[in-house]
Amino acid sequence: MAISCNLGFPRIGIRRQLKTALERYWAGRSSAEELFQNAAEIRRQHWQMQRDAGIEHIPSNDFSLYDHVLDTAAMVGCVPARFAWTARHVEIDTYFAMARGANGAAPLEMTKWFDTNYHYLVPEFEPGMKFRFGANQAVEHFVEALKLGITTRPVLVGPTSFLCLGKSKAARFRAMSLLPGLLAVYRQVISELAAVGAKWVQIDEPILVTDLPSDVLEELPIAYEQLAAAAPNVQLCLTTYFGALGDYLPHVLRLPVAAVHLDLVRAPEQLQAALELVPDRMMLSLGVVDGRNIWRTDLERALAMVETAANRIGKDRVLIGPSCSLLHCPIDLDEETHLDAQLRSWLSFARQKLGEVAALCEAVNRGRQAAAAAIAASSAAMASRARSPRIHNPAVKQRLAAVTPEMFCRPSPDHIRREKQREKLKLPLLPTTTIGSFPQTSEIRKARAALKNGSWTQQQYEQFCREQIAEVVRIQEELGLDVLVHGEPERNDMVEYFGEQLEGFVFTRNGWVQSYGSRCVKPPVIFGDVCRRQPMTVAWSMWP
């Protein structure tokens, strides 16, 4: 039978509980023990959500207090000397010092996780570096889930990706030269996971979808022979995502692992080649539900790929999951009750995507009729979205069709415009101004809350904003500034303010995703052609 799996779940909690817990701890308003308790409750809720969704291979060690690459650095004792780490394990204060800096020691650098908006902390490597077992989180989280009656699939950042994603502190130093010492720690971790009952371990190697030096590919078989030998009873699932393996596919399918995960959303074309090359001993994990966006899956299309694989190699050698970790998705669409039914039918957050994975697995194992309702709902949503005028706005098409090359050119050259501006505005050579917005005071926030809860009318709110504008203009005039601004008291958030006035945009209430650490963002959803209903700023900037 095909197996439903998940590669990773968002960490922040359905109400951003992790953000709250972290910031309380950093501010000294809670203890480390309280932070750990809050984190454990978030994990419990997330594991339960995945079990309720029908996922069989539920990940553990995908949760992090800050960043999964930082967790890996702690696991292998990759702590730069400036943090003065001498303890047996990487304690919480050292961990956060690496993330945020402390006592004059600069934190690790931060950069984007491949082409996502998530940011990871960059490990630092240097010649002669010795790795040692520094954190037992992978084992602890597995045991924690086991006590809840859930046997998870622990997740580790792969050793190859870890070294390739790091930063060498010495010129011309090859980080891959550290692989033997690094593998010793990985072997210990896998062995300890086996000892507490782990049957599968997921090893993430997203670096394999990028162009790599030849020495990395040469080291890959050696590394995985050692990892496989660390615990022969543990099955390894090597996961790749964010693209195609390309020329590396034959090499990866020869590795001594039980399963290889393929991103079939970004690279559906690699399925046929994989089916030709996969050895009889190996399972294929098919990433057919997009783990990076908020759109509903076309189950017919996804099921066609899964059925192709199941018919070719047998359903018992197929795992079905998202294309990558669901870290990059909001948690639950059910929180967005304010959205209209049509738009909601087009969307799918992490919890709903797991339902899609489970439906695909059900259809493969028990026949399409077993998932008929889910497939029909998906097909209806695809058809609705394809033909909706909210997606393809005729007015926008007409305006675009009327665009001429002359519209891209100014009627007057720069020097003429500059002279007319000088005559009109009479500004000095170096005019003074502020950047734009004035502070959003507590008084302004209270006024906005009063409008939202209905205790103020729109007229009362607008009058309040005009009074605020009059005050900031008065202040600027008293200061003698040359170019005045209106202070923007009407804008709670720059993106949200404009997005709410545009067709084709919608804002969620709880669609948060993690950017790094406790930093979460709630991007607007752009679902169709964008157009203005009316002027967006004129009324405020022209008043009085």
Stockholm file with secondary structure:
# STOCKHOLM 1.0

chainA/1-544         MAISCNLGFPRIGIRRQLKTALERYWAGRSSAEELFQNAAEIRRQHWQMQRDAGIEHIPSNDFSLYDHVLDTAAMVGCVPARFAWTARHVEIDTYFAMARGANGAAPLEMTKWFDTNYHYLVPEFEPGMKFRFGANQAVEHFVEALKLGITTRPVLVGPTSFLCLGKSKAARFRAMSLLPGLLAVYRQVISELAAVGAKWVQIDEPILVTDLPSDVLEELPIAYEQLAAAAPNVQLCLTTYFGALGDYLPHVLRLPVAAVHLDLVRAPEQLQAALELVPDRMMLSLGVVDGRNIWRTDLERALAMVETAANRIGKDRVLIGPSCSLLHCPIDLDEETHLDAQLRSWLSFARQKLGEVAALCEAVNRGRQAAAAAIAASSAAMASRARSPRIHNPAVKQRLAAVTPEMFCRPSPDHIRREKQREKLKLPLLPTTTIGSFPQTSEIRKARAALKNGSWTQQQYEQFCREQIAEVVRIQEELGLDVLVHGEPERNDMVEYFGEQLEGFVFTRNGWVQSYGSRCVKPPVIFGDVCRRQPMTVAWSMWP
#=GR chainA/1-544 SS CCEEBCSCCCSSCTTCHHHHHHHHHHTTSSCHHHHHHHHHHHHHHHHHHHHHTTCSBCEESCCCSSCHHHHHHHHTTCCCGGGCCCSSSCCHHHHHHHHHCBTTBCCCCEEESTTSSCEEECCEECTTCCCCCCCCHHHHHHHHHHHTTCCCEEEEECHHHHHHTSEESSTTCCGGGGHHHHHHHHHHHHHHHHHTTCCEEEEECGGGGSCCCHHHHHHHHHHHHHHHHHCTTSEEEEECCSSCCGGGHHHHTTSSCSEEEEETTTCTTHHHHHHHHCCTTCEEEEEEECSSSCBCCCHHHHHHHHHHHHHHHCGGGEEEEESSCGGGSCSCGGGCTTSCHHHHHHBCCHHHHHHHHHHHHHHHHHCGGGGHHHHHHHHHHHHHHHHCTTTSCHHHHHHHHTCCGGGGSCSSCHHHHHHHHHHHHCCCSSCCBCCSBCCCCHHHHHHHHHHHTTSSCHHHHHHHHHHHHHHHHHHHHHHTCSBCCCBCTTCSSHHHHHHTTEEEEECCSSCCEEEETTEEECCCEEEEEEEESSCSSHHHHHCC
#=GC SS_cons         CCEEBCSCCCSSCTTCHHHHHHHHHHTTSSCHHHHHHHHHHHHHHHHHHHHHTTCSBCEESCCCSSCHHHHHHHHTTCCCGGGCCCSSSCCHHHHHHHHHCBTTBCCCCEEESTTSSCEEECCEECTTCCCCCCCCHHHHHHHHHHHTTCCCEEEEECHHHHHHTSEESSTTCCGGGGHHHHHHHHHHHHHHHHHTTCCEEEEECGGGGSCCCHHHHHHHHHHHHHHHHHCTTSEEEEECCSSCCGGGHHHHTTSSCSEEEEETTTCTTHHHHHHHHCCTTCEEEEEEECSSSCBCCCHHHHHHHHHHHHHHHCGGGEEEEESSCGGGSCSCGGGCTTSCHHHHHHBCCHHHHHHHHHHHHHHHHHCGGGGHHHHHHHHHHHHHHHHCTTTSCHHHHHHHHTCCGGGGSCSSCHHHHHHHHHHHHCCCSSCCBCCSBCCCCHHHHHHHHHHHTTSSCHHHHHHHHHHHHHHHHHHHHHHTCSBCCCBCTTCSSHHHHHHTTEEEEECCSSCCEEEETTEEECCCEEEEEEEESSCSSHHHHHCC
//
